[in-house]
Amino acid sequence: MKSYVYVLRCGDGSLYTGWTNDLDRRIRMHQDGHGAKYTRAHLPVELVYTEEFDTKEAAMAREYEIKQLTREQKLKLTGLYV
């Protein structure tokens, strides 16, 4: 089963990074206010970046790497950097 790392842009401009094995379902959950506590408080959310992996472990490792990046680095990764 494929796993995914994703980055969301929240309504206040902040970025949220997560991982899932069902990307469409997870994004709908975030958008409907049933996702992570952080995104519930920062709606609406927009998917701005994804990566696909063969294993959950690889996706989780990449999620950790992305979370260690600075905001500027995340903006460059997602193509949002101006």
C-alpha positions as CSV (number, residue, x, y, z in Angstrom):
1,M,0.0,0.0,0.0
2,K,1.3,3.4,-0.9
3,S,1.8,6.1,1.7
4,Y,2.0,9.8,1.2
5,V,3.5,12.9,2.8
6,Y,1.6,16.1,2.3
7,V,1.8,19.8,3.0
8,L,-1.3,21.9,3.5
9,R,-1.5,25.7,3.4
10,C,-3.9,26.8,6.2
11,G,-6.3,29.7,6.0
12,D,-3.9,31.9,8.0
13,G,-1.0,31.1,5.7
14,S,0.7,28.6,8.0
15,L,1.9,25.2,6.7
16,Y,0.9,21.8,8.1
17,T,2.8,18.6,7.2
18,G,1.4,15.1,7.7
19,W,1.4,11.5,6.3
20,T,-1.3,9.1,5.3
21,N,-2.0,6.0,3.3
22,D,-5.3,7.4,1.9
23,L,-4.5,11.0,0.6
24,D,-8.0,11.9,-0.7
25,R,-9.7,10.8,2.5
26,R,-7.2,12.5,4.8
27,I,-7.5,15.8,2.9
28,R,-11.3,15.7,3.0
29,M,-11.0,15.1,6.8
30,H,-8.8,18.1,7.2
31,Q,-11.1,20.3,5.0
32,D,-14.2,19.1,6.9
33,G,-12.6,20.0,10.3
34,H,-12.1,16.4,11.3
35,G,-8.3,16.2,10.8
36,A,-5.6,17.2,13.1
37,K,-6.3,19.6,16.0
38,Y,-4.0,22.2,14.4
39,T,-5.8,22.3,11.1
40,R,-9.3,22.4,12.7
41,A,-8.2,25.7,14.2
42,H,-6.7,27.0,11.0
43,L,-9.3,26.3,8.3
44,P,-9.7,26.3,5.4
45,V,-6.8,24.2,4.2
46,E,-5.4,23.6,0.7
47,L,-3.2,20.8,-0.4
48,V,0.0,22.3,-1.8
49,Y,2.5,19.4,-1.9
50,T,2.7,15.6,-1.9
51,E,5.3,12.8,-2.1
52,E,4.5,9.1,-2.6
53,F,6.3,6.3,-0.8
54,D,6.2,2.5,-0.9
55,T,6.1,2.1,2.9
56,K,4.6,3.9,5.9
57,E,8.0,4.0,7.5
58,A,9.5,5.9,4.5
59,A,6.6,8.4,4.5
60,M,7.0,8.9,8.3
61,A,10.7,9.5,7.9
62,R,10.2,12.1,5.2
63,E,7.5,13.8,7.2
64,Y,10.0,14.2,10.0
65,E,12.6,15.6,7.6
66,I,10.1,18.2,6.2
67,K,9.0,19.2,9.7
68,Q,12.6,20.0,10.5
69,L,12.8,22.5,7.6
70,T,12.5,26.2,8.1
71,R,9.4,27.9,6.8
72,E,11.4,29.4,4.0
73,Q,12.7,25.9,3.0
74,K,9.1,24.5,3.1
75,L,7.9,27.3,0.9
76,K,10.6,26.6,-1.6
77,L,9.9,22.8,-1.5
78,T,6.2,23.4,-2.1
79,G,6.8,26.0,-4.8
80,L,5.1,28.7,-2.8
81,Y,8.3,30.7,-2.2
82,V,8.1,34.2,-3.7
